[in-house]
Amino acid sequence: MGINTNGISSGQYIEFDGTIDRIVPQTLPQFTGIAVNGTNLNLSGSNVLASSYVLVASTNLNAAPAQWTVVMTNTFAGETGFNVTVTNVFSASVAAKFYRYRTP
């Protein structure tokens, strides 16, 4: 891996203190399971870092992100997996509903 010297001209130098920080790419939560229990929806997933999240829902998968309804706001504790229960989500008048996690 090289050092980006963009903007450094001849005669200038970069100071290096000998330390290298490891950059860990953020992984996004992924749904790995879904179950229905009465009118409740149980979601499980993986790839969780300790952070806050918002669970949003829409009956239109192609709706703009701002049009999705916030269902739940919570914090992942930093475990490798998660389980979330969304209560009273089913209605006979709604043919389909879609869920997404938003992280800041």
Secondary structure, DSSP 8 states (H G I E B T S, - for coil): -----TT--TT------S-----------EEEEEEEETTEEEEEEE---SEEEEEEEES-TTS-GGGSEEEEEEEE-S-SEEEEEE-S---TT-S--EEEEE--
